[in-house]
Amino acid sequence: MPRRGTLVHMTPTVVRTASSASFLALVPHLLECTPRRSLVVVPFADGRSLGAMRVDLPRGGPAEAESIASTVIGMACKVASTDAIVPVVYTDESVSSDAELPERRLIDEVVSRAGICGLRVLDALVVGPDAWACYLDPTEVSPGALSEIADAATTPPDRLRRTDQFSAAALPEVDTDASASVAQLLADVDDVLDRPRERRRLPLARRARADEVLALLADPPALFERAVTTTGRTRPPVIAALAFCLERPSLRDVALMQWAADVAAGDAVLRAQTAFSAGTPFPEDLARPMWGEGARPEPERLRAALQVCRQVAATVPVERRPGALSACTWLAWAQGRSSHAGTYAEEALRIDPAHGLSAIMLSLLDAGRLPEWVFERPTSPAGRGSSRGSRAR
């Protein structure tokens, strides 16, 4: 299975489309991007789309096409109640020419394996740079113009057209003054912690800002909860405090497990980390989410955490990015976005080839491993008994 080849969004959507073109207009919204050189499979249950899955198109021979088809149908079968699929190929090859439609072998393999697994194939489509077409009955349905897809879109498609499966992983642009401020803060905090007497030598303004960072570091779960619940621009002291924590594996893991659950989980993991350093075994139930097992995290918390960690990675000096990038890797992976996770992990390893979590995550991606909760059908949070955001000390 190709690394970084998977992008999964499992959000139930009732699909009511009058034509194949209108369905194609919907697919980028299911994935939150317009894919390139990709096979997208949309699973259905009782006429309701359960989301969408994207894998890279094969670059080798028939064996790779067979492997990709087996992988993607296996993923579709893992989604509860799936009874049908629609595969869509996005290719750079011409669709409107008289030649056979691109990736015919791949689609044949997908259709064959869907049939073996008892899944109906509602449609099978291809989108190229010049037209779109249907695989199931190309002799009766001639290639359609791309304008038909644009005309069928219910919302302006311009942003999605500019965003493919990898561009969304690019770090945001950051103001140079903010970057300089955070770099100075991190240097000052390092000096104060390593040599406490250095604090008195700092100018008053820098001392006050360093003290603010140190105050945030005194309660990591409160800092991590603030990061995902505060709207608006994240201030430099908060970015510096988060960067400091994400550089340290034990605190980074507290952050990830808290963002996957709630502040109470963060408190529990922090206590367990402290006890573990004293020789107490780490509770297995607290570690399970790290490997994609357990209750499904709230998507909005994961998205908010990823947005913050991307900002941290973009703001800190390059040599201090691997911690934040590894957090981005896990958070993207937890949402089923292996394409993005691989990008973050590879960048972290380019900066620090020995970075532990990034190397572990790449091994999971190479093995095609995704969290079990990615394949669950989301349910309403009502009635779950969650106390997210609450805290007892």
JOMOPE-V846160 format. One record per backbone hydrogen bond with DSSP energy under -1.0 kcal/mol. CO is the residue of the C=O (numbers start at 1). NH is the residue of the N-H. If there is no record, write none. Layout:
co | nh
CO | NH
CO | NH
This chain:
co | nh
2 | 5
6 | 339
7 | 54
9 | 52
13 | 49
19 | 23
20 | 24
21 | 25
23 | 27
26 | 30
27 | 31
28 | 32
28 | 33
37 | 57
38 | 90
39 | 55
40 | 88
41 | 53
42 | 86
43 | 50
44 | 83
44 | 84
45 | 48
47 | 15
48 | 45
49 | 13
52 | 9
53 | 41
54 | 7
55 | 39
61 | 65
62 | 66
63 | 67
64 | 68
65 | 69
66 | 70
67 | 71
68 | 72
69 | 73
70 | 74
71 | 75
72 | 76
73 | 77
76 | 79
79 | 82
83 | 120
84 | 44
85 | 122
86 | 42
87 | 125
88 | 40
89 | 127
90 | 38
103 | 107
104 | 108
105 | 109
106 | 110
107 | 111
108 | 112
109 | 113
110 | 114
111 | 115
112 | 116
113 | 117
114 | 119
115 | 118
120 | 85
124 | 135
125 | 89
126 | 133
127 | 91
131 | 128
132 | 144
133 | 126
137 | 140
137 | 141
144 | 132
145 | 148
146 | 150
147 | 151
148 | 152
157 | 161
158 | 162
163 | 34
166 | 169
167 | 170
175 | 179
176 | 180
177 | 181
178 | 182
179 | 183
180 | 184
181 | 185
182 | 186
183 | 187
184 | 188
185 | 189
186 | 190
187 | 191
188 | 192
189 | 193
190 | 194
191 | 195
195 | 198
196 | 199
199 | 202
203 | 207
204 | 208
205 | 209
206 | 210
207 | 211
208 | 212
209 | 213
210 | 214
211 | 215
212 | 216
213 | 217
216 | 219
219 | 223
220 | 224
221 | 225
222 | 226
223 | 227
225 | 229
226 | 230
235 | 239
236 | 240
237 | 241
238 | 242
239 | 243
240 | 244
241 | 245
242 | 246
243 | 247
245 | 248
248 | 252
249 | 253
250 | 254
251 | 255
252 | 256
253 | 257
254 | 258
255 | 259
256 | 260
262 | 266
263 | 267
264 | 268
265 | 269
266 | 270
267 | 271
268 | 272
269 | 273
270 | 274
271 | 275
272 | 276
273 | 277
275 | 280
276 | 279
284 | 288
287 | 290
288 | 291
288 | 293
289 | 292
292 | 372
298 | 302
299 | 303
300 | 304
301 | 305
302 | 306
303 | 307
304 | 308
305 | 309
306 | 310
307 | 311
308 | 312
309 | 313
310 | 314
311 | 315
312 | 316
317 | 320
318 | 321
321 | 325
322 | 326
323 | 327
324 | 328
325 | 329
326 | 330
327 | 331
328 | 332
329 | 333
330 | 334
332 | 337
333 | 336
336 | 8
336 | 338
337 | 341
338 | 342
339 | 343
340 | 344
341 | 345
342 | 346
343 | 347
344 | 348
345 | 349
346 | 350
347 | 351
348 | 352
352 | 355
355 | 359
356 | 360
357 | 361
358 | 362
359 | 363
360 | 364
361 | 365
362 | 366
363 | 367
364 | 369
365 | 368
371 | 374
372 | 375
373 | 376
381 | 384
387 | 390
